[in-house]
Structures are given as structure tokens and as C-alpha cells.
Amino acid sequence: MDLGISGKRALVCASSKGLGLGCARALAEAGVDLVMNARGADALESAAQSIRDDFGVDVVNVVADVTTPEGQGAVLKAAQGVDILVTNAGGPPPGLWSDWEREDFIQALDANMLTPIALMKALLPGMIDKGWGRVVNITSQSVKAPIPALGLSNSARTGLTGYVAGTSRQVAQHGVTINNLLPGNHDTDRIASLDSTVAQQQGIGRDEARAAREATIPVHRYGTAEEFGATCAFLCSQYAGYIVGQNILLDGGGVNSTM
């Protein structure tokens, strides 16, 4: 399927690996030039060069922590005029409700709510001026079904979801759509880390911990970055102009809900 976005330009945050890289590769396969961002220079350059070699698109690297004002400034300088924005940032650490203080919540809000909002505020005007744009925020299944140990993430990402619900309906008339992708358990470093934590807590091997988690998912496996990226690319396509302010689960059926 021709997604109709060849020649467009996208900023994909935290895209040196994992779900961000899956999104970057899927957009590149559709002919989209990229501004890729990550904190690690070596991993970012390796991922970017692989995309250049595989798809022949232009890729600009920005090594920065996009959750900081300095990082946002560097990324936005390179990304002015982009047609597509994919926001992404790693989630805050797990814990118990009694562990977290005000500063913990501030850090979570900065990374997982206020950073995407800042990027949208900076880049939406250019999309509106052109009469076309796509924004996809990578959030979490926890905005549909809170995960007790991830209370910081639950709070910050749900705040972003509320912001998108209102903002998306204000910019849609200009040909700009904003939607959220809600990943469940995907085969990424983040999930591997969580599996290792569970394994240590329960005194079992990581493979055993992974198998136990996969058994709780209706499809009995983790998702892949490739299928996640393909969904992101579709939301950025010419066919997605009537999808506005939606929260799309990619969780293998893990969230048990009618609506």
C-alpha cells in the first residue's frame, strides 16, 4: 500500500532502538525523510546509517535528551518544518505509591507529559500553515488500564492523553491529526529490564519470567517493533485524516475491555 507520504519529513524521538526505531524504519520505508533523536550517539548513528542503507532516505541525527530544555532546543532546531511528529520517551521507574515524592512526579510529568506538549506546541503551527500534519504520541496501555507498579507513568501519560483529547479536535480542521499509540508488552529493552526485575524478585530465570508474562497475553507473545512501527506509519498516512484524538491499543488483547 502506498501511504502517500513519500517526500514528507518526520521527527521521531527516542528512535535509536525499540518502538521509536520501529516507527522510524516504517516511515523511512514509506519514503519519509527523518530527524532521529536519542541520547546515545553510537546507537543513534548505527540506527540512522542502517535506515539510510536500507531505504535511501535522508536522515539527520540529533544526540540530545529531549526531556530537557536544552535537548528540546537542539531537536526543534533540526526539525523545523517537519510534517510528522512522533513523540516518545522512556517511562519513569516502577515502585510503590509510598515511594514517590513530589519531585518524582515532577520528573515524570516533564518526561512523559510536558515534553510531548512542548514539541507539539512548537511544531503544530508549521503543520497548520501547510494544511497537513500528523502527530503520534507513544504512550502506554496504562492509560486504559492502570498498572499499579507504574503509578508515575500512569499519572503523566494520562495527563498527556487528556491534553491530546482537547487539542486534537482544535487542529483537525487544518488537516492535522493527533493520535496516541498505547503499547503493551513489546520485545524491547524496557520489557527485558522489567522481566529481569521480576526474575530477581521471584528467584527465577529471566526466560521463565518472560514466559509467565507472555502467558497472560491473549496472543501468547510479546509484540514486535516492526508491527508497532507499521501501525504508526499508517496513522501518519494519507488514509488517516479521519482518525482524530484516538488511543489505539497495541497490546495483544491484554487490556480486557469492551470499549
Secondary structure per residue as TSV (DSSP state, phi and psi in degrees):
chain	resnum	aa	ss	phi	psi
A	1	M	-	360.0	131.0
A	2	D	-	-81.4	113.6
A	3	L	-	-76.1	-9.1
A	4	G	S	73.3	22.8
A	5	I	-	-123.4	12.5
A	6	S	T	-60.3	131.4
A	7	G	T	92.6	-10.9
A	8	K	-	-72.6	171.4
A	9	R	E	-131.7	137.2
A	10	A	E	-132.0	144.2
A	11	L	E	-100.8	123.3
A	12	V	E	-120.8	114.1
A	13	C	S	-83.7	153.6
A	14	A	S	46.6	55.6
A	15	S	-	-114.0	20.2
A	16	S	S	-81.7	-16.4
A	17	K	S	-162.8	175.6
A	18	G	H	64.9	-146.4
A	19	L	H	-66.8	-34.4
A	20	G	H	-62.7	-41.9
A	21	L	H	-66.5	-39.4
A	22	G	H	-56.8	-41.8
A	23	C	H	-67.7	-42.8
A	24	A	H	-61.5	-43.9
A	25	R	H	-66.8	-40.2
A	26	A	H	-66.0	-39.4
A	27	L	H	-67.4	-41.1
A	28	A	H	-62.6	-39.6
A	29	E	H	-61.4	-29.3
A	30	A	T	-83.8	2.8
A	31	G	T	93.3	16.1
A	32	V	-	-89.2	130.1
A	33	D	E	-75.9	151.1
A	34	L	E	-126.3	146.1
A	35	V	E	-111.3	114.0
A	36	M	E	-106.2	141.5
A	37	N	E	-131.1	143.3
A	38	A	E	-166.6	169.8
A	39	R	S	-85.9	-28.7
A	40	G	-	-95.2	118.0
A	41	A	H	-64.3	-45.1
A	42	D	H	-65.6	-47.4
A	43	A	H	-64.3	-37.1
A	44	L	H	-66.8	-46.1
A	45	E	H	-65.2	-38.6
A	46	S	H	-62.1	-45.2
A	47	A	H	-65.6	-41.8
A	48	A	H	-65.2	-42.7
A	49	Q	H	-66.3	-36.9
A	50	S	H	-61.1	-40.3
A	51	I	H	-67.7	-42.0
A	52	R	H	-59.3	-45.8
A	53	D	H	-66.2	-40.1
A	54	D	H	-79.5	-34.0
A	55	F	H	-124.2	-11.0
A	56	G	-	70.9	20.1
A	57	V	-	-93.7	164.2
A	58	D	-	-81.3	133.1
A	59	V	E	-131.1	125.5
A	60	V	E	-107.4	130.8
A	61	N	E	-98.4	138.2
A	62	V	E	-130.3	107.8
A	63	V	E	-84.6	111.2
A	64	A	S	-169.1	155.7
A	65	D	-	-90.0	103.4
A	66	V	T	-69.5	-9.8
A	67	T	T	-83.6	-3.7
A	68	T	S	-104.7	154.0
A	69	P	H	-57.9	-38.8
A	70	E	H	-65.9	-42.7
A	71	G	H	-64.5	-42.0
A	72	Q	H	-61.4	-40.7
A	73	G	H	-61.5	-43.1
A	74	A	H	-65.6	-43.2
A	75	V	H	-65.9	-44.7
A	76	L	H	-67.9	-31.0
A	77	K	H	-61.3	-39.8
A	78	A	H	-79.6	-22.1
A	79	A	H	-104.6	7.4
A	80	Q	T	-57.7	133.6
A	81	G	T	86.7	5.6
A	82	V	-	-66.1	152.9
A	83	D	S	-93.2	-22.1
A	84	I	E	-134.0	137.0
A	85	L	E	-127.0	126.2
A	86	V	E	-118.2	110.4
A	87	T	E	-92.0	146.2
A	88	N	-	-166.0	137.0
A	89	A	-	-157.0	145.0
A	90	G	-	-60.7	148.5
A	91	G	-	-78.0	159.3
A	92	P	-	-69.4	165.6
A	93	P	-	-69.0	153.7
A	94	P	-	-74.3	168.9
A	95	G	-	171.0	-166.6
A	96	L	-	-107.0	156.9
A	97	W	G	-55.8	-31.5
A	98	S	G	-78.3	-9.6
A	99	D	G	-81.8	-25.2
A	100	W	-	-94.9	136.2
A	101	E	-	-110.2	176.5
A	102	R	H	-54.9	-41.8
A	103	E	H	-64.1	-33.5
A	104	D	H	-62.9	-41.8
A	105	F	H	-68.4	-38.8
A	106	I	H	-60.4	-44.8
A	107	Q	H	-63.1	-41.0
A	108	A	H	-65.2	-42.8
A	109	L	H	-63.7	-42.0
A	110	D	I	-58.4	-45.1
A	111	A	I	-77.2	-43.7
A	112	N	I	-110.0	-2.7
A	113	M	I	-127.2	-56.3
A	114	L	I	-73.8	-31.1
A	115	T	H	-65.0	-51.0
A	116	P	H	-58.5	-38.1
A	117	I	H	-63.3	-42.8
A	118	A	H	-62.1	-41.7
A	119	L	H	-66.0	-41.9
A	120	M	H	-63.5	-45.7
A	121	K	H	-59.1	-36.0
A	122	A	H	-76.3	-34.4
A	123	L	H	-103.6	-20.5
A	124	L	H	-61.4	-39.7
A	125	P	H	-56.3	-39.5
A	126	G	H	-65.4	-39.4
A	127	M	H	-65.0	-42.2
A	128	I	H	-62.1	-41.8
A	129	D	H	-60.9	-35.6
A	130	K	H	-83.5	-14.0
A	131	G	T	76.4	19.8
A	132	W	-	-161.3	136.9
A	133	G	E	-175.2	158.1
A	134	R	E	-137.6	132.6
A	135	V	E	-125.7	129.5
A	136	V	E	-126.3	121.9
A	137	N	E	-102.0	126.7
A	138	I	E	-86.6	111.9
A	139	T	-	-112.1	-113.9
A	140	S	-	-167.3	153.7
A	141	Q	G	-60.5	-16.3
A	142	S	G	-67.7	-15.6
A	143	V	G	-76.7	-16.8
A	144	K	T	-95.2	-38.4
A	145	A	S	-141.2	97.8
A	146	P	-	-54.7	141.2
A	147	I	-	-103.2	115.2
A	148	P	G	-51.1	-42.7
A	149	A	G	-75.6	-9.6
A	150	L	G	-113.8	46.2
A	151	G	H	-60.9	-34.9
A	152	L	H	-64.6	-44.8
A	153	S	H	-66.2	-44.3
A	154	N	H	-51.5	-46.4
A	155	S	H	-68.9	-51.7
A	156	A	H	-67.5	-43.9
A	157	R	H	-72.1	-31.1
A	158	T	H	-69.2	-34.5
A	159	G	H	-61.4	-43.6
A	160	L	H	-61.9	-38.8
A	161	T	H	-60.9	-41.4
A	162	G	H	-64.6	-40.0
A	163	Y	H	-61.9	-45.0
A	164	V	H	-64.1	-37.5
A	165	A	H	-57.1	-41.3
A	166	G	H	-81.5	-46.0
A	167	T	H	-65.7	-39.4
A	168	S	H	-58.7	-34.3
A	169	R	H	-81.6	-12.8
A	170	Q	H	-86.9	-28.2
A	171	V	H	-101.4	-8.8
A	172	A	G	-60.7	-33.4
A	173	Q	G	-63.4	-16.5
A	174	H	G	-97.0	11.0
A	175	G	T	81.4	16.7
A	176	V	E	-112.2	126.4
A	177	T	E	-113.0	145.7
A	178	I	E	-129.0	127.0
A	179	N	E	-141.6	164.7
A	180	N	E	-119.3	139.0
A	181	L	E	-105.0	129.4
A	182	L	E	-112.4	92.7
A	183	P	E	-74.8	142.0
A	184	G	-	-92.0	-137.9
A	185	N	S	-81.4	111.9
A	186	H	B	-115.8	155.8
A	187	D	S	-76.7	77.3
A	188	T	S	-128.7	173.0
A	189	D	H	-61.0	-35.2
A	190	R	H	-60.9	-46.4
A	191	I	H	-69.8	-36.9
A	192	A	H	-60.3	-39.1
A	193	S	H	-65.2	-43.5
A	194	L	H	-64.3	-39.6
A	195	D	H	-62.3	-39.7
A	196	S	H	-64.8	-39.1
A	197	T	H	-62.9	-45.4
A	198	V	H	-62.2	-42.4
A	199	A	H	-60.5	-42.8
A	200	Q	H	-66.2	-41.8
A	201	Q	H	-64.8	-35.1
A	202	Q	H	-99.7	-4.0
A	203	G	T	68.5	37.1
A	204	I	-	-125.7	172.1
A	205	G	-	-76.6	157.6
A	206	R	H	-64.5	-37.0
A	207	D	H	-62.2	-38.3
A	208	E	H	-67.4	-40.2
A	209	A	H	-64.3	-40.3
A	210	R	H	-64.3	-45.4
A	211	A	H	-60.3	-38.8
A	212	A	H	-65.6	-40.1
A	213	R	H	-68.2	-42.7
A	214	E	H	-62.3	-32.2
A	215	A	H	-65.9	-20.6
A	216	T	T	-85.1	-8.0
A	217	I	S	-96.9	130.8
A	218	P	T	-53.4	-34.9
A	219	V	T	-82.9	-5.3
A	220	H	S	59.7	38.0
A	221	R	S	-162.6	165.2
A	222	Y	-	-81.3	154.6
A	223	G	B	-73.8	166.0
A	224	T	-	-112.2	153.6
A	225	A	H	-63.9	-29.7
A	226	E	H	-67.7	-45.1
A	227	E	H	-71.7	-32.8
A	228	F	H	-64.0	-45.9
A	229	G	H	-61.7	-37.9
A	230	A	H	-63.2	-38.1
A	231	T	H	-66.5	-41.3
A	232	C	H	-59.6	-46.0
A	233	A	H	-61.3	-38.6
A	234	F	H	-63.7	-42.5
A	235	L	H	-63.4	-22.0
A	236	C	T	-91.7	0.6
A	237	S	S	-86.7	175.8
A	238	Q	G	-67.6	-16.4
A	239	Y	G	-89.7	-4.4
A	240	A	G	-105.3	17.9
A	241	G	T	-69.7	-11.3
A	242	Y	T	-108.3	10.2
A	243	I	-	-104.2	109.7
A	244	V	-	-131.6	125.3
A	245	G	S	65.6	31.3
A	246	Q	-	-98.9	155.1
A	247	N	E	-117.6	103.9
A	248	I	E	-102.5	116.2
A	249	L	E	-77.7	132.8
A	250	L	E	-125.3	82.4
A	251	D	S	-135.6	13.2
A	252	G	T	65.0	19.4
A	253	G	T	87.3	11.3
A	254	G	-	-64.0	-36.1
A	255	V	S	-84.3	116.3
A	256	N	-	-89.7	96.9
A	257	S	-	-150.3	143.4
A	258	T	-	-74.5	-37.5
A	259	M	-	-113.4	360.0
